[in-house]
């Protein structure tokens, strides 16, 4: 499976990775690369838990254009 992730840097310099298609699936790292590796593992674990609990694996996400 392929997922879109977002990586942002917080005020303490830690990189936060989030997978919008899996509610609550987040991780972090000291570098972008570490955050990306960590979210990869978090996605696997989140999917396993959601499967065990009989929850939908993902939610629908959309990309929209907003004029500012």
C-alpha positions in Angstrom: 0.0 0.0 0.0 1.1 3.6 -0.6 0.3 6.4 1.7 0.8 10.2 1.6 2.5 11.5 4.7 3.2 15.0 6.0 6.4 16.0 7.8 6.6 19.3 9.7 9.1 20.7 12.1 7.9 21.8 15.6 9.2 24.7 17.7 11.8 22.4 19.4 13.2 21.3 16.0 11.7 17.8 16.1 10.2 16.5 12.9 6.6 15.3 13.2 5.3 12.8 10.6 1.6 12.2 10.1 -0.4 9.9 7.9 -3.7 11.7 7.2 -5.4 8.5 5.8 -5.0 6.7 9.2 -6.5 8.8 12.0 -4.1 9.2 14.9 -1.1 7.7 13.1 1.8 9.9 13.9 5.5 9.6 14.7 8.6 11.8 15.0 12.3 12.0 14.6 15.3 14.2 15.0 15.7 14.4 11.2 13.3 14.2 8.3 14.7 10.9 7.4 14.3 9.5 10.9 10.7 10.8 11.0 10.0 9.1 7.7 11.5 5.8 8.8 9.5 6.0 12.1 6.1 6.8 10.4 6.7 3.8 8.1 6.8 1.5 11.2 3.9 3.4 12.8 1.7 2.9 9.7 2.3 -0.9 9.9 1.4 -0.9 13.6 -1.7 1.3 13.1 -3.0 -0.9 10.3 -2.5 -4.0 12.4 -4.4 -2.5 15.4 -7.2 -1.3 13.2 -7.5 -4.7 11.5 -7.6 -6.5 14.9 -10.4 -4.1 16.1 -12.4 -4.5 13.0 -12.0 -0.8 12.2 -11.7 0.6 8.6 -8.1 0.6 7.7 -8.1 4.1 6.3 -10.3 7.1 5.8 -10.9 9.0 2.6 -8.6 12.0 2.0 -8.7 14.5 -0.8 -6.4 17.1 -2.1 -8.1 20.4 -3.0 -6.9 23.7 -4.4 -7.6 26.8 -2.4 -7.0 30.2 -3.8 -5.5 32.6 -1.3 
